[in-house]
């Protein structure tokens, strides 16, 4: 009979989910995990209306303000259920909802570029 010694490889100090790609996210106490990672992580993205590409904070020259935005789900996402709305806190502290009919217009105004908030195929 073989005995295996257990060795701790690390520990989780904090857990974060980013509902909208390239925006700051929300700290979690717990989360469901699926084949794509944390349930609800990066399930939304902004698309640049001029070229249809996903907006990325990696392009700091084009999108310098993205890390000044924060996104958080209003309720925890659940497997097999529709995604809950996302609350988006703008750099000035004002808050939008992903369900607002003028969300794209408001985000575009703050970013000074036309963008569209889209859901991704991932869950």
C-alpha positions as CSV (number, residue, x, y, z in Angstrom):
1,X,0.0,0.0,0.0
2,X,1.4,3.3,-1.0
3,X,1.0,6.5,1.0
4,X,1.2,9.9,-0.7
5,X,2.3,12.9,1.1
6,X,0.1,15.9,0.5
7,X,1.9,19.1,-0.2
8,X,0.1,22.5,-0.4
9,X,0.9,24.1,-3.7
10,X,-0.6,27.4,-2.8
11,X,-3.7,29.0,-1.5
12,X,-6.4,31.4,-2.8
13,X,-6.0,34.8,-1.2
14,X,-8.7,36.5,-3.3
15,X,-10.9,35.6,-6.1
16,X,-12.0,38.1,-8.8
17,X,-14.5,37.9,-11.7
18,X,-14.5,40.3,-14.6
19,X,-17.9,40.3,-16.2
20,X,-16.8,42.7,-19.0
21,X,-13.5,42.1,-20.7
22,X,-10.9,44.8,-19.9
23,X,-12.9,46.5,-17.1
24,X,-12.1,46.1,-13.5
25,X,-14.3,43.4,-11.8
26,X,-15.7,42.2,-8.6
27,X,-14.2,40.3,-5.7
28,X,-16.0,37.1,-4.8
29,X,-16.4,34.9,-1.8
30,X,-17.3,31.9,-4.0
31,X,-18.1,31.1,-7.6
32,X,-19.2,28.2,-9.8
33,X,-16.5,27.0,-12.1
34,X,-17.1,25.5,-15.6
35,X,-15.0,24.5,-18.6
36,X,-14.2,28.1,-19.3
37,X,-13.2,29.1,-15.7
38,X,-15.3,31.2,-13.3
39,X,-18.9,31.3,-14.3
40,X,-19.6,34.8,-15.7
41,X,-16.0,35.8,-16.2
42,X,-15.6,37.9,-19.3
43,X,-19.1,37.0,-20.7
44,X,-19.5,40.6,-22.0
45,X,-17.2,42.6,-24.1
46,X,-17.2,46.0,-25.7
47,X,-16.9,46.1,-29.5
48,X,-15.4,49.0,-31.4
49,X,-18.1,50.1,-33.9
50,X,-15.5,51.2,-36.4
51,X,-13.8,47.9,-36.9
52,X,-15.9,45.3,-35.0
53,X,-13.0,44.3,-32.9
54,X,-13.2,43.6,-29.2
55,X,-12.0,46.6,-27.1
56,X,-8.9,45.7,-25.1
57,X,-7.1,47.5,-22.3
58,X,-3.9,46.1,-23.9
59,X,-4.2,48.9,-26.4
60,X,-3.7,51.7,-23.9
61,X,-3.3,54.3,-26.6
62,X,-6.7,53.7,-28.1
63,X,-8.5,52.8,-24.9
64,X,-6.7,54.6,-22.0
65,X,-9.7,54.7,-19.6
66,X,-10.9,51.1,-19.5
67,X,-9.4,50.3,-16.1
68,X,-11.3,53.3,-14.7
69,X,-14.6,51.3,-15.2
70,X,-15.8,48.6,-12.9
71,X,-18.3,45.9,-13.8
72,X,-20.3,43.6,-11.3
73,X,-23.3,41.4,-11.7
74,X,-26.4,42.5,-9.8
75,X,-26.9,38.8,-8.8
76,X,-24.6,35.8,-9.0
77,X,-24.8,34.0,-12.4
78,X,-26.1,30.4,-12.2
79,X,-25.4,27.5,-14.6
80,X,-28.3,27.0,-17.0
81,X,-29.9,30.4,-16.2
82,X,-29.9,33.7,-18.2
83,X,-27.1,36.0,-17.2
84,X,-28.1,38.6,-14.7
85,X,-27.7,42.3,-15.6
86,X,-24.3,43.9,-15.1
87,X,-23.8,47.1,-13.1
88,X,-21.2,49.3,-14.7
89,X,-19.6,52.0,-12.6
90,X,-18.2,54.8,-14.8
91,X,-15.0,56.7,-13.9
92,X,-17.0,59.6,-12.5
93,X,-18.9,57.3,-10.2
94,X,-22.2,57.2,-12.2
95,X,-23.7,53.7,-12.6
96,X,-25.2,52.2,-15.7
97,X,-27.0,48.8,-16.2
98,X,-26.3,46.5,-19.1
99,X,-30.1,46.4,-19.6
100,X,-30.4,50.2,-20.2
101,X,-31.6,51.0,-23.7
102,X,-29.0,53.8,-23.9
103,X,-26.0,51.8,-22.4
104,X,-24.1,51.8,-25.7
105,X,-24.6,55.6,-26.2
106,X,-23.5,56.3,-22.6
107,X,-20.4,54.1,-22.8
108,X,-19.5,55.6,-26.2
109,X,-19.8,59.1,-24.8
110,X,-17.5,58.4,-21.9
111,X,-15.0,56.6,-24.1
112,X,-15.2,59.1,-26.9
113,X,-15.5,56.3,-29.4
114,X,-18.5,54.3,-30.6
115,X,-18.8,51.0,-28.8
116,X,-21.4,48.2,-28.4
117,X,-21.8,46.1,-25.3
118,X,-22.1,42.4,-26.5
119,X,-22.4,39.1,-24.7
120,X,-19.9,36.5,-25.6
121,X,-20.7,32.8,-26.3
122,X,-18.8,31.7,-23.2
123,X,-20.5,31.1,-19.9
